């Protein structure tokens, strides 16, 4: 194993935050940031004055911009009160499973879950994860239900996501957009140079 780096250490990645549909203006109002709100209102007022019929310039244009901005700020609280903000979209659990010991020398535990995020992308998340340390460990999605041989892991349709970030802790692995999530039945922690399975989580559809 000389010259091959061992995967050791703990990762502690949080779940990706859900998408927030709030606009810059509603964000500024919600946080009470008056400077940010004034900036947005001024931009809107300038756009409104610019679209008015008749050319205005100099002091007249500035005065009209100030009047429009003041009217907007006066109307904002009532308008915002009538607008119910949308709740941020939450990740959707698609498949999940639990890691298990492969043998007495190669052990693993924790959960593996495939999520669809608010923007339509997918991730594999490992939680409360722990696996025996080893050289050049990889995270692989495979079609095999419970692979026991290296050939089943790297067979047709498998997808290598990344090198393992750490042999313990919470971790996120993006899944390519063109991947067929429905075809994957296991997550495998696999020692690539020596073709050894360290741990497997069999995936089941979330119900």
C-alpha positions as CSV (number, residue, x, y, z in Angstrom):
1,X,0.0,0.0,0.0
2,X,3.1,2.2,-0.2
3,X,2.4,5.5,-1.9
4,X,-1.4,5.3,-1.6
5,X,-3.0,7.8,0.7
6,X,-5.3,6.4,3.4
7,X,-8.7,8.0,3.8
8,X,-8.8,9.2,7.4
9,X,-10.6,11.9,9.2
10,X,-14.1,13.2,9.9
11,X,-16.3,15.2,7.6
12,X,-19.2,17.4,9.0
13,X,-21.2,18.8,6.0
14,X,-24.6,20.2,6.6
15,X,-27.6,19.4,4.5
16,X,-27.8,21.9,1.5
17,X,-30.1,24.8,2.4
18,X,-33.5,24.9,0.7
19,X,-34.1,27.5,-2.0
20,X,-35.4,30.8,-0.7
21,X,-37.9,32.4,-3.2
22,X,-37.8,35.8,-1.4
23,X,-36.9,38.8,-3.5
24,X,-34.2,41.3,-2.6
25,X,-36.9,43.7,-1.4
26,X,-38.7,41.2,0.8
27,X,-35.4,40.1,2.2
28,X,-34.5,43.6,3.1
29,X,-37.8,44.2,4.8
30,X,-37.7,41.0,6.7
31,X,-34.3,41.7,8.1
32,X,-35.1,45.4,8.8
33,X,-32.1,46.5,6.7
34,X,-33.3,50.0,5.9
35,X,-30.2,50.8,3.7
36,X,-30.8,47.8,1.5
37,X,-34.5,48.6,1.3
38,X,-33.8,52.2,0.3
39,X,-31.5,51.1,-2.4
40,X,-34.0,48.8,-3.9
41,X,-36.8,51.3,-3.7
42,X,-34.6,54.0,-5.3
43,X,-33.8,51.7,-8.2
44,X,-37.5,50.9,-8.8
45,X,-38.4,54.6,-8.6
46,X,-35.8,55.6,-11.1
47,X,-37.1,52.9,-13.5
48,X,-40.7,54.1,-13.0
49,X,-39.8,57.8,-13.7
50,X,-37.7,56.8,-16.7
51,X,-40.8,55.1,-18.2
52,X,-43.1,58.1,-17.7
53,X,-44.1,60.0,-20.8
54,X,-42.3,63.3,-21.4
55,X,-38.6,64.0,-20.9
56,X,-37.5,65.0,-17.4
57,X,-34.0,66.0,-16.4
58,X,-32.1,67.6,-13.6
59,X,-33.9,68.8,-10.5
60,X,-37.4,67.9,-11.9
61,X,-36.4,64.3,-12.5
62,X,-34.8,64.0,-9.1
63,X,-37.9,65.5,-7.3
64,X,-40.2,63.1,-9.2
65,X,-38.0,60.1,-8.3
66,X,-38.1,61.1,-4.6
67,X,-41.9,61.4,-4.7
68,X,-42.3,58.0,-6.4
69,X,-39.9,56.4,-3.9
70,X,-41.8,57.9,-1.0
71,X,-45.1,56.6,-2.3
72,X,-43.6,53.1,-2.8
73,X,-42.3,53.0,0.8
74,X,-45.7,54.1,2.1
75,X,-47.5,51.4,0.2
76,X,-45.0,48.6,0.9
77,X,-46.1,47.5,4.4
78,X,-49.7,47.0,3.3
79,X,-48.7,45.2,0.1
80,X,-46.3,42.9,1.9
81,X,-48.9,42.1,4.5
82,X,-51.2,40.8,1.8
83,X,-48.5,38.7,0.3
84,X,-48.0,35.4,2.0
85,X,-44.4,34.3,1.4
86,X,-43.8,30.8,0.0
87,X,-42.2,28.3,2.3
88,X,-38.7,27.2,1.1
89,X,-38.9,24.0,-0.8
90,X,-37.5,21.1,1.2
91,X,-35.3,18.3,-0.1
92,X,-37.2,15.2,-1.2
93,X,-35.9,11.8,0.0
94,X,-35.9,9.3,-2.9
95,X,-33.9,6.3,-1.7
96,X,-32.2,5.3,1.5
97,X,-30.4,2.5,3.2
98,X,-28.0,1.6,6.1
99,X,-24.3,0.7,5.8
100,X,-23.3,-2.7,7.2
101,X,-20.2,-4.6,7.9
102,X,-18.7,-6.4,4.9
103,X,-16.6,-8.7,7.0
104,X,-14.8,-8.6,10.4
105,X,-12.0,-6.5,8.9
106,X,-14.1,-4.1,6.8
107,X,-16.9,-2.5,8.8
108,X,-19.4,0.3,8.2
109,X,-22.4,2.0,9.7
110,X,-24.7,5.0,9.2
111,X,-27.2,6.0,6.7
112,X,-27.1,6.7,2.9
113,X,-29.9,8.7,1.3
114,X,-30.4,10.1,-2.2
115,X,-32.2,13.4,-2.2
116,X,-33.8,15.6,-4.9
117,X,-33.1,19.2,-4.0
118,X,-35.3,22.3,-4.7
119,X,-33.4,23.2,-7.8
120,X,-33.9,19.7,-9.3
121,X,-30.4,18.4,-8.7
122,X,-29.6,15.3,-6.7
123,X,-27.2,14.4,-3.9
124,X,-26.1,11.3,-2.0
125,X,-25.9,12.2,1.7
126,X,-24.1,10.0,4.3
127,X,-25.2,10.6,7.9
128,X,-23.8,9.3,11.1
129,X,-21.4,7.5,8.8
130,X,-18.4,5.5,9.8
131,X,-16.2,3.0,7.9
132,X,-13.0,1.2,8.3
133,X,-10.1,3.3,7.2
134,X,-8.4,2.3,3.9
135,X,-6.4,3.4,0.9
136,X,-8.1,5.4,-1.9
137,X,-11.7,4.6,-0.9
138,X,-14.4,5.6,-3.5
139,X,-18.1,6.2,-3.2
140,X,-19.9,4.2,-5.9
141,X,-23.6,3.8,-6.9
142,X,-24.2,0.4,-8.4
143,X,-27.2,-1.5,-9.9
144,X,-26.4,-4.6,-7.8
145,X,-28.7,-5.1,-4.9
146,X,-26.1,-6.3,-2.4
147,X,-22.8,-6.7,-4.2
148,X,-20.2,-9.1,-2.7
149,X,-17.7,-9.2,-5.5
150,X,-15.7,-6.3,-7.1
151,X,-17.1,-7.1,-10.5
152,X,-20.6,-6.4,-9.3
153,X,-19.6,-3.0,-8.0
154,X,-17.9,-1.9,-11.2
155,X,-20.3,-3.7,-13.5
156,X,-22.5,-2.0,-16.2
157,X,-24.4,1.0,-15.1
158,X,-22.3,1.8,-12.0
159,X,-21.5,5.4,-11.1
160,X,-18.4,6.5,-9.2
161,X,-19.2,9.7,-7.5
162,X,-16.0,10.7,-5.8
163,X,-13.2,9.8,-3.5
164,X,-14.5,9.3,0.1
165,X,-14.1,12.6,1.9
166,X,-13.5,11.0,5.3
167,X,-14.0,7.7,7.0
168,X,-16.5,9.2,9.4
169,X,-19.1,12.0,9.6
170,X,-21.8,13.6,7.6
171,X,-21.0,14.0,3.9
172,X,-22.7,15.2,0.6
173,X,-21.9,13.9,-2.9
174,X,-23.5,15.6,-5.9
175,X,-25.0,13.2,-8.5
176,X,-24.7,14.1,-12.2
177,X,-27.9,15.5,-13.8
178,X,-28.0,12.7,-16.4
179,X,-27.8,9.9,-13.9
180,X,-30.8,7.5,-13.7
181,X,-31.5,7.5,-10.0
182,X,-34.1,4.7,-10.3
183,X,-31.4,2.3,-11.6
184,X,-29.2,2.4,-8.4
185,X,-29.7,-0.2,-5.8
186,X,-26.7,0.1,-3.5
187,X,-24.1,2.6,-2.3
188,X,-20.6,1.0,-2.0
189,X,-17.5,2.2,-0.2
190,X,-14.9,0.6,-2.4
191,X,-11.1,0.4,-2.3
192,X,-10.3,1.0,-5.9
193,X,-6.6,0.0,-6.2
194,X,-7.1,-3.3,-4.4
195,X,-10.7,-3.9,-5.6
196,X,-12.1,-4.5,-2.0
197,X,-15.6,-3.8,-0.8
198,X,-15.4,-2.0,2.6
199,X,-19.2,-1.5,3.2
200,X,-22.5,-1.6,1.4
201,X,-25.8,0.2,1.9
202,X,-28.7,-1.4,0.1
203,X,-31.1,1.3,-1.2
204,X,-34.9,1.1,-0.9
205,X,-37.4,3.5,-2.3
206,X,-38.6,6.1,0.2
207,X,-42.2,5.6,1.0
